């Protein structure tokens, strides 16, 4: 019979009967010794605990009260690669460096080992992500650049999946346990709650193309593994586009993390995330608000989703994230009284707004109703209201398509006219299209702020305060969105 080693108090080495409820890794003999050790232990103690339920699956909750602005996670990615969407499309029609994920505008720089193009310098060929993964494989299999059968979007989707598959133990070492990275990847949730076939159709084509061109029949003999990895990336990966150095093209990266992937999504999150510079692309998560013990820790998987109203945002989440969000913003037709999807009521003397039903996407004939209870207006079918919104959105898209070709003064005038024409007349003043115009105006004018007249400066500050008013509701606390406008 094996003896069990007694658990000792971290202070006095007596029998430890009290466990730290946060990290569950250290014990004490009494509450007094736990308090005494807290100043030391706090630095190593996890501020969150893993929980699970039917709605969210596995997720983190706060192990204790956490102050706003606290860094609660620093983590390196399990795998990363050039950014792509769940349907295999990169954001631009470029080819990308496999190390720094920057667009390849100059293809003269190539890896001297595998001959695949790299962007910056010889340093990119030495980064672990490329040199110890596909580079070795390409050399071994004599795979030259570029596979004509694979268009760029599909190629980069396949590369990041390939990097995950290369973390598997080799057949020659089949008796050893699976690599820790492979275990972590395959332990991630990958089943979609919304059944989308775009990704699976692309993967069926990709796996056959990779098998033949990259000569990977043995590595890809299990199609379920490819599907699992692809699904795990679709559901859990974070993507970012950011200019690292002035004058350079933006890095566009998709990265998969272990712990960060377990933060629940919310369209009004209590934490924010950021990805560091290449080549490490480390993740940092900090709290944007004070968080109570037991509260679910949430981030927005894609902060850009928050710029859109419920109807458009929930479709984007379903299409690219593969799930349905049930946060309190998505569950409220008024979006916490911001009315970002709402149209003004057409009846004279009525100050209400048409709001969509919460389950618009699941109802056969969704009906919008006026938010003003005493209003006797006729309810309106969704198809009619969406057509009105689409007409305004088309007008906005035409302005944006010609935006970069116009002088700044003309662009500002067009945006101001768009806002005054639709804000409060047909669209609610907080409608996401009005916000888009206001945000674009602020960004454009902000780049020429020294040239502004007093009149235009007042308009600029007015727009900043307008956007801050909305950010205070939808991005409360210490958030980048509030920070953009609060200084004005």
N, C-alpha and C positions, 0 to 999 in steps of 0.2 A: 504494500500500500504506500502510495507516494505521500509525502508530507507536504502540507501547504505552508509556505513561508508567511508569517504574520505581517500585516500591513502596519507600518510604523508612522508615528506623528512626525511631520517635517521639522518640528522644533525640538522636541525632547526625546524622540525615538521610542516613546511609550506606545502602547497599542493605539492605533488610529482608527477610531470608529466614525468620525465625521468626515465626509468626502466633500471636496470642492464641487459644488453643483454646476459650475460653469464648464470647467475643462474635464472634470471627473478623473483627473490623473494624480491628484495629491490628497493626502489624508492628514487629519489632525486629531488629537485626543480631546480637544475641547474648543468651544467657540472663542475663548480667550486667545489660544495659540493661533487660531485661524486669523483673527484680527491682527495679532502681532506680526504675522508673516505676510499680510496682504500687501504692504508696500513693496516687498521684494517679489512676491508671486504675481502681482498684477501685471508686470511686464511680460510674463510668459503665459498668462492665463487667457484662454480664448474668450472673447466677449459674446460669443454666440454658441447656441446648441442646435444640433440637428434634430428636427422633428419631421413627422410625416402625417398626411391626411389624404382623404380621397380626392379633394378638390385640387390641392397644390402638389401632391406627391411629396417628395423630400424637400425640405426647406429649412432655413435658419430662423431662429427666434433669439431675441436678446437674452443673454444669461444674467444680465444685471442692467441697471440704469446706465445709459450711455449719453454723454454730452454731445451736443451738436458740434460738428466739425472734427470729431474723433476719427482717426485712421483705424479701421478695424480689419483691414486685409491688405497685404502686399503679396503678390503671387506671380510666378512665371508661367507662361503658357505651356500646356502639354504639347501642342502642335500649333503651327500658324502657317499662313500662306497668303498670296494675293487675294484680295477681297472678291467674293462672288456671292450671288444671291441663291435662294433655294431653287431657282429654276436655271441656275448655271450661267448667269449673266454678270460680267463685271460691269462696274458703273460707267466705264468708258471703253471704247474700242481700242485699247492699247494692249501691248504685251508688257509683262512685268518682270522685274528682277525677282528671282526666287529667294533672295536673302533679305533685301531691305524693302521689298514690295513697292518700289517706285516704278512708274511707267518707263519703258525702255524707248526713249526718244532717240538714242544713239546705240545701235546694235554692234558697234565695233568692239566693245568690251565683252569678251567671252571668257568662260571658265576654261582654263588651259587643260583641264583634265577631261571634262565631258563635252566641251565645245558649246554648251548652252549659254545664251547671252546673259550677262549680268550688268548692273547699271553703273555702279560708282567706280570701283577700283579693284585691285587685287584683294582687298580686305573682304569683299563680298564672297569671294570664292572660298575663304577660310572659315566662314561662320558655320557653326555646327549644324544649323537647320538644313543647309544645302550640302556641305561637304560630307557629312556623315549619314546622309539619307539617300536622296535620289541620285546624287552625283556618283556615289559608289556603284549604284545599280546601273546607271546609264553607261558607265565605263565597262562594267562587267558584261552587260548585254549588248554593248556596242550600239547604243541607241543614239543616233545623231539628231541634232536640231535641224528641221522642225517637223513633227508629225503632221503631214498635210491632211490626214483624215480627221484631225481634231481641230475645230475652230478654237480661238483663244479662250472664250468663256468656258467651254467644256474642258479644255486643257488644264486650267487652273483649278477647277473643281476637282478634277481627277488627281492633280498633284497633291493637294492637301489630304485627300482620302488616302492616297498612296503613302504619304508620310505617316499617317496613323497605322496603316497596315504593316509598315516596316518596323514598328515597335514590337511586333509579335516575336516570340522566340523562334529561332530557326529550327528547321527539322533536324539538323545535326545535333541540336541541343534540346531535343524534344522531351528529355527527362527532367529538365529543369523547370521551375515554376515560371509562369508567364511574367514578362517584364512588368514592373510596377506601373509604367506609363500605359501599357496596353490594358492592364487591369482597370486603371482609372477611367480610360476612355470607354471601355465596354461596360463599365458600371453606370455610365450616364444614361438618363432617360432618353429614349429615342423614338418611342411611339408617338404619332401625332394624334391629338384629340379631334382635329378637323381633317378629314380624309382628302388630301390633295394628291393628285397623281402626277403633277408636273415633274417633281424631283425624281420619282420612281421611274418614269418613262425615260428621262435623261440618263439615269443610272444604268438602266438596262442596255442602252446604247454604249455608254462609256465603258462598262466592264468588258464588253466584247472587243472594243477598240483597243483598250489598254492591254488586254490579253495578247492580241495579235501583234500590235506595233511594238510594245515594250517587252514582249516575250516573257510575260509574267503568268503563264498558265498555272504554275505551281503555287505562286503567291496568291493568286485569285481563284483558287479552286473552290472556295467556299463563298458563294454569292451572298449568303446571309450575313457574312462578316462585312462585306462591302456595304450592304443595305443598312446594317446596324451603325457602322461608322458614319455613313452619309446622313442618316437620320439623327444621330447624336450631334453632328455639326449643325444641321439645320435648326435643331431645337435649342441648342445650348451655346453656340458660338457668339462672340461679340465681334462687331465690325467697326472700323474707324477709318476716316479719311482725314489726313492732317499734313500740312506743310511743315517739315522739320527745319529747313533752312531757307532763308529768303532767296527767292529766285529759282528755287528748285520745284519740281513737280511734287504733288502730295503723295505720301505713302498711303496705300490703300490695303489694309490688312484685315484678314479674318483670323481670329485666334480662339482656341478652345482652352478653357481653364477648368481646374478641378473644383475648388471651393466656390469660385465666383459663379459657376453655373448653377449652384444650388440656392442662390438668392432668388426669391420670388419676384415676378414682374408686377409692376403697378404703373399706371399712367399718372399717378401722383406719388412718386416714391419718397421714402424717408432716407435714402442713401443715394450717393452719386458715384460714378466710376470714371476712371480715365486709364488709358493705355500709354505707357512710356514710349520713348523713341526706339527706333531700330538700333541694333539687331535683336535686343532682348524682348521688347514689347511686353514689359511687365505690367500687371494690372494693379491698380490701387483703388480701394473702395473706402469712402469716408461717409459719416453720417451727415445729412443736411439738416436734420432736426434732432431735438432731444428725444430719446427713445426710452420707453418704459420697459422694465423687466417683463419678459414673456411676449413682447410685441414682435410681429413678423417683420423681418428685415427685407426691404424691397428696393429694387432698382428698376429703371426703365431700360429694357434690353436694347432699345433703339430710341434715343432721345428725340430723333426727328419725327417719330410717330406722334409725339405730343403737340406738334404744330397743326394737326388736323382735327376736325370735328369728329364726333362719335362715329358717324356712318362710314366716313372714308377711313378713319383710323382703325376701326375694328376690322374692316376688310383687309387693310394692309397687314395687320397683326395675323389674321387668319392665313393670308396668302404667303407671307414671308416668315412668320414665326411658327405657324402650324398649330396655334391654340386660340382659345377664346378668352379674352380678358374679362374678369368679373370684378374689377376694382370699383371703388365707390364712384369714381368719375364715370366709368363706362356704364354703371348700373343706374345712373341718374340722367334722364332725358335732357335736363337743363345743363348738365356738366358742371355741377356745383354753382349754378346760377351764372355761368359765363355765357350760356346760349351760343356756343361755338358752331352749332349746326343749324341754328334757328333762323326762320324768316319772319319778318314783321307781319302782324295780323292786318289784312286788307280793309277791315271795317273801320269807318270813320270814328274817331274819338276812342278807339280801343288801343290801349298801350301794351297789349299782350303780344306774344310771339308764338308762331307755330313751332312745336317741338316734336321730334320723331318719337315713336314708341321705343321702349327699351329693347324689345326683341324684334326689331324691324326686319332683320335678315331671316328670321324663322317664321314670320307671319306671312300668310298667303296674300292678303290684301292689307298691307299696313296703312294705318290712318294717322295723320298728324292732327293734333288738337291744339287749341289756343291755351297758353299758360295762364291767361286771365280767366279765372273761374266764372265770374258773372257774364263773360262775353257769350253772346248768342250766335256767334259766327258758325257757318257750316264747316264741318270737318272736311279736310281735303285729302284725297288719295295721294300717297307718297309719289307716285309716278309723275304727277303734275308738278309737285314742288321740286323734285329732283331735276326735272327738265329746266326749271327756272334757274336752279343753282348751276347746272352744267353750262347754261348759256353764259352766265357771269364768269364761270371758271374758264371757258373758252376765250372770253374777252381778255382775262388776265394772262392766259398763256400766250396770246398774241403779243401783248405788251412785253412780256419777258423774252420772247423769241427775238425781238428786235432791240432789246435793251442795250446790249453791248455796242451796237452800231450808232447809238444816239448820243449827242452831247449831254453832259450831266444835267444842265438846266432843263433840257427837253424831257429827259427821263423823270426828273423830279416833278415837273409839271404834269406829265401823264399819270404818275402815281397819285398825285394829289387830286386830280380830276376823277380818277377811278374811286378813290376813297369817298370823296364828297358826293359822287353820283349814286353810290350803293349803300353807304353806311347809314342805317336808320331809315332808309326808304324802302328797300326790299329786303336787304340783309340786316340782321341784328348788328349793332355797332361792334360787337365782339366776335362776329362770324370769322371763321378761320381764314377766309379769303381776304377780308379787310385787314386781318393781322398780317397776312403774307405781304400785302402791299405796304403796310406800315413798317414792317421789319426790313423790307428791301429799301424803303425810303431812308430809314435810319442808317442802314449800312452804307448806302451810297453817299448820303450827305455827310456822314461821319468821316469818310475818307477825304472830304474837302472842307472840313469844319473851319479851317483858318480863312477860307474864302467867303464865308457866309456873311450876309448882311444881318443887321439886328433883327429884321422881320423874319428872315429865314431861320435864324438861330432860335427864335421863340417857337416857330413851328416845329423845329427839330426837337426841342425840349418837350414840347407838348406830346409828340409822338412817343418819345421815350417814356414819359409818365403814363401814357395810355397802355403801353406794353407792360410796364412794371405793375400796373393795376391788375392785369390778368395773371402775370407771373406770381404775384403775391398769393394767388389762390391755387394755381396749378403747379407751381414750383416753389413752394414756401421754404423758408429757412435759408441756409447757406447753399445757394445753387448758382450755377453758371448763368442761367437765364436771367435771374434777378441781378446778378453782378454786371451784366451787360448794360443795364439801364439805370441802376441805382445811383451812380455817380452824378447823374444829371438831375 
